[in-house]
Amino acid sequence: MSTNSKLDRRKFMINSAAGVAGLALAGRAEGAAPESKKVKYGIVGLGNRGRNTHLRIANAYLPDVEVTALCDITSDNLHQALASTPGARGYDDYHKLLETEKDLDAVIVAVPNFLHADVTLAALNAGKHVLVEKPMALHLADADRMIQAAEANHRVLQVGLQSRYSIVFKQMNQLIKDGSIGDLQYIQGNLFRGDWNPHSWRYKDPATGKETNWRFLTQCAGSALLEDGIHELDVIHWLAGADPSRVQATGGNNIFKDRETIDNAGLLIDYSNGVRVTFSYTIFSPGVPDNRAVRLLGSKGEMTWGIGAAEELRGTGNTEIVMTPYRGQAQKTLVPRLTADEQALWKEHAGGVSTDIESLREHKAFISSIQQGTPVFATGQVGKDAIHISLAAERSVRSGRIFNWNEESDI
């Protein structure tokens, strides 16, 4: 879809929906909604992610949520969202939404990346809790402003890094802490995926004047790694258990040479605790085996994960964690895709959210933080670290330099 070339950042209406309780900690957010009161959601950005994931989850799976306001600059997106959400009011300007919807509790931000900071800051300063899609911002300084605004307004800020709510990654993290493979030494990861959605919102390229998929433009997406590789890099960062000391990368455009954002990259990351990471990334390789993988090597053995090969696992989405001692027999642990509660929910809403159960969990965590004050798991700082790694790698690809973790002035 195309949009007016005079699009004002302040007028972009974003694609998102809402969520509820889950993986958090303890405390109570000031201004938290009473438990008996439904959390009123406004969703800004109603493209594929906003409408088909956030809004669908909020409408079908979150009884504690009422979606009362929807916003998008593209009328087709807005009308489709309103048709599936009786009683919700529609807006084409998020400022107007925030000015009008005084009793709104929370805003889901699902606009293109370059608008995340503006919309989030406006919502936080209007006294709303915010779940913002990844990447939280395109610059570290903007991430800092978002974190500070959440603290100043005593509001929940959660970043949409839904892989943090994966049962398998949570269990792998605990196994590392338990010393199951000894001291973690090395992580190998990859994401080999296909190209971006060709029907994505289009932005007028300042260089050519052409309406262009926003993910092709650095000023809109930030980088390809920031747009999608960030999920894997965030999980690796979580499992590594420390801050990086330096980041270097190589990459470029081997296939899609007519766009700004890169189509491949290879990263080397040194962590301050001695863990080393290699990460490979492409967006021209759909359907390859093991297209998304994490391999962890410790002082005593290695740990991997993947869909089980056994007949009873096929088609279930269940996962196996495989731990292989350097001397000894491999041990396999089955990790169910869904919890017992989620299996019951899935039966009730057949054909729904099982392909993205982590997004349902992130919404539940968000609601829990609002209602119960449970500490946020995917915090603003977590989101900042994720963009820090992605941006440092992007700068390294462009410049050929190695970036130290403390070089924030360049990022």
Buried (B, 14 or more C-beta within 10 A) or exposed (E): EEBEEEEEEEBBBBBBBBBBBBBBEEEEBEBBBEEEEBBBBBBBBBBBBBBBBBBBBBBBBBEBBBBBBBBBBBEEBBEBBBEBBEEBBBBBBBBBBBEEBEEBBBBBBBBBBBBBBBBBBBBBBBBBBBBBBBBBBBBBEBBBBBBBBBEEBEBBBBBBBBBBBBBBBBBBBEBBEEEBBBEBBBBBBBBBBEBBEEEBBBBBBEEEEEBBBBBBBBBBBBBBBBBBBBBBBBBBBBBBBEBBBBBBBEBEBEEBEEBBBBBBBBBBBBBEBEBBBBBBBBBBBEEEEEBBBBBBBBEBBBBBBBBBEEEEBEEBEBBBBBBBBEEEEEEEBEBBBBEEEBEEBBEEEEEBBBEBBBBBBBBBBBBBBBBBBBBBBBBBBBBBBBBBBBBBBBBBBBEEBBBBBEBBEEB
